[in-house]
């Protein structure tokens, strides 16, 4: 599913087109994409029509667009295959378009935002804004308030994260995928960061030394930043930016999806093992489980 870099690429693409734009019309073509909205499609349309969109924000994999002059935001979750595409008003709709927003954007004129979702695990919803737990002056959607900050957030607290990680009685990859501990990291970037830090995915967190944990956090940040710089990871046509273009970080992967290929560091074949209904990719020589790190 889209992880932090892919969602951030979408947010960055939306900023110049939607900031300050007025919603002139909202259309719900498939109500299943409103599963997280607390009301029927008519409520979603009525509350959104005529609203002005403020500067888009993100936390982890969640994207939202505050509605100016209100305590509400339009929250977008891409799920497994969601896309937010900018289109000319007269452009043909993609077959799997679920929600359409017609905007009047300052400096751009009419523009259309299409929410396209093949598997319908993503959604749009209106949600109230509440104070962020660690910074009350900051507002986040209520449905996002439990999500931790991500390592690229300027207010991410490295020391607090390392302390919470040390107290967790779990394994390292499970901790990285826990969005209440650190957000934005999914299967792809967890495998890449663990490979870079030479940490086995099933390493117990309590057996991870503080220096090794710092190295892992640094590699998580570095992998996310590199992927963001390359437009995210696209394995197929599902993961695209607002213009429909794919990212190319898939060409830079060292572990994820590389099973059977030689480890770029030592030449040992990369292994894939079943993990939480998905897979973990690692080098059995470079990444060994350790009782103490």
N, C-alpha and C positions, 0 to 999 in steps of 0.2 A: 504494500500500500504506500501511497505518498508519505514521505517522512519530512522532517524539518526543511531540508534544502528545496524539495519540490514545492512545498507550501509557501516558503519564502519567495521563491521565484514567481509564483502566482501573485502574491501580495505586491511585490515590487512592480509587476506589470500592470496591476490595477491602479496603483497610486495616481499616476498622471491623468488617467481617464475618468476615474470615479470621484476623486476628492472634490467636494463642492458641487457635485452633480445632483440634479433633482430627478426623482423617480416619477416619470410621467405615466407609466403603466406597468403593472405586474401581472404576469400570466402563469398560472400553475397548470402544466400539461399532464403531470402525473403526481397525484397527492401522496404517493409513497415517499416522495422526496421531502415531505413535510413531517416525517415521523417524529422529529424532535421539536416541532412547533406546538405550543400549548393551545391549539385551537384549530378550527377548520380552515380550508383554503381561503374562504371568504374573509376571514379575520386577517390572515396573512396579507392578502391583497389590499384590504381597506387600510390597514395600519401602515403599509409601505408606500402606497400611492400618495404622491405629494411630498414625501419626506426628502430631506437633503442629506446626502452621504458625506460624512466627515472622513478624516484620514484613516485608512485601513490599518489594523493592528493584527498581531499574531502572538500566540503563545504555544510553543511546541508545534503540534500538527493542526491546531485550531486557528482559523482566520475569522476576523470579524470586522464589520464596517459600522462604526457608531453612526447613529442618526442625529444630526445636528439639532441642538435645542431640546433634546429629550434625554431620558435615562435608559434608552434602548439601543440595541445594536442588532444588525443582521449577521448572524453567526453561520459560517460555512464550514462544513466538515466534508472532506473529499472522500472519506471512506476508502474503498479499495480501488475505485476507478473513476472518481469524480473529476470533472474538468470545469473550470470557469474560463469561458472564452469571450473575448471582445470581438464584436461583429458589427459590420455596417447594418443600419436599420433594415435595409431591403434584402440582406443576404438570406439565402435559403437556410432553414433550420436543419441541423444534423438530426438523423433519425432518432437518436437516443436523448434528445433534449427534453429535460424534465421541467425546468422553470426558466422563464424569460423575463428580463427586466429591461424596459426601455428608459433611457436616461437622456437628459439634456445636460451636457457637460460644458462647463466654462472653457472657452478656447477650443473646444472640439466639436461643439454642436451635438446633434443627435448621435447616440451610440447605443449599442445593444449588448447586454450581458446575458450569455446563455449558460445555464448550468446543465451540463451533459453528464450522464452517469449510466454506464452500461450495466453494472451489477446492482445498482440502487441500494448500496450500503451507505452512501453519502447523504447529505441533507443540507437544507437551508432552514433557518428558524429565526424568529424574533425573540430576543431574550432581554431581560432587564440587566442593567449594569450595576455592579456592586463594588465596594472598595476592595482592592487587592489586600490579602492578609498581611504581607510584609511591607506594603507601601500604601496606606489608606488613601493617599491623594490620587493614586492610580485607579482607574476603573476597568473592570474586566466583566464579561458576561457571567451570570450566576452559574451557568453550566460549565464554565471553564475555571472557576475559582479554585477547584481542588487540584488543578494541573500545576505541577512545579514549573519553575523557570527552566529554560534550556541554557546550555553552556555558552551560546552566542548572545544571550541577553546581557546587556550592560550591568544589570543588577543581580546577575547570578552570583551567589556566594559560594566560592570554592571551598572555603573552610567548613561552612555549614554542611555542604554536600558530603565532604569527606568524613565528617563526624557521623552523619546519618548512615552513610555506607558502612562504616566500621561497626555500627550497632545492629545492622541487619543480619539476621540468621538465615541466609539464603545463599545462592550462588551468584557469581558476578554478572552473567548475562541476564538472569532474571531481574537483578537489580537495575541494570541499564534499561530494561524494557518497562520498568515500573514508572509510569508517567506521574505518579505522586512524589517520586524521588527526584527524577530528572526527566524533562520532557523532550520530545522531538526525535528521540533515538528509536529506530525500529530495527528490524532484523538485519537489513543490509549494512547499516552503519555501525551496529554493534559488532558484527563479525569483522568488519574492516578495522575498527578501533582495537579490538582484542588482538587481532593479528599484528597490528603495528606495535602494540604494547607487549607482545609475547605472553599474553595471559590466556589460559584455557577458559573456555566459556563456562565450564562446570566448576571452576575454582571457588571454594567457599569464601565468602566475603570476609569472614573473621580471620582467615588465614592470609589475607592480603595486607602486606605491610603498608605503612603510610607512604613511603617513597614510591612504591609500586602503584598504589592507588592514585597518587598525583600524576604519575606517568600515564596511566590509563585515562584519566580525565583530560590531560593535555592532548592525547591522541584522539579522543572523542571530539574535542573542539577542532583539532586540525583536520580531521576527516570531514566533519560537517562543513567547515569553511572551504575546503577544496571542492567538495561536491557542489556547494552553492556557487562557487566561481565557475564551475563547468555546467551550470544550468540544471543540476540534479542528475538522477539516474533514470534512464528510460530504456526498458527492455522491449517495449512495444508501443503502439500508438496511444495507449491509455495515459501515460505520464507526459503531459505537455504543458507549455506555458500558455499565457492568455492569447497568444497568436497561433497556437497549435504546433509550435516547434518543440522538438525533443531535446532533452539534455544529453550530455555525452560522457558523464562520469563513469558509465558502465565500461568504458575502455580503460579506466584506471583502477579497476577492482583487483585486489590482490588475493582475496579469500572467497568472498561471497560468489557463489555460482561457478567457482573454479575447480570443483571436485575432479580429481584425476589428473589435473595439470600440475606441473612442478611449482613448488613454493618459490616465489621470486627471490627469497632470501637464502634458502638452503638447498633447494632442488627436490625436497621430499614431496611426493604427491599430496595435494590438498585432499582432505577427507570431509565428507558430509555425514552428519549424524542427525537422527530425528530428535527434535527438541520443540516442545510446546506446540504440537501440531504443525510444525514447520521444520526447517533444517538449520543446523549450525555448521558452518564451514571453518575449518582450522587446519593448521599444520601440526601433525602429531609430534614432530621433532622440536619445532620452535615454541610450541605452546603446550607445555606439560602442566598437569595439575600438581600443585606443590602444597605440602603440609604447612610450610612457612615460606614467606617470600622475602 
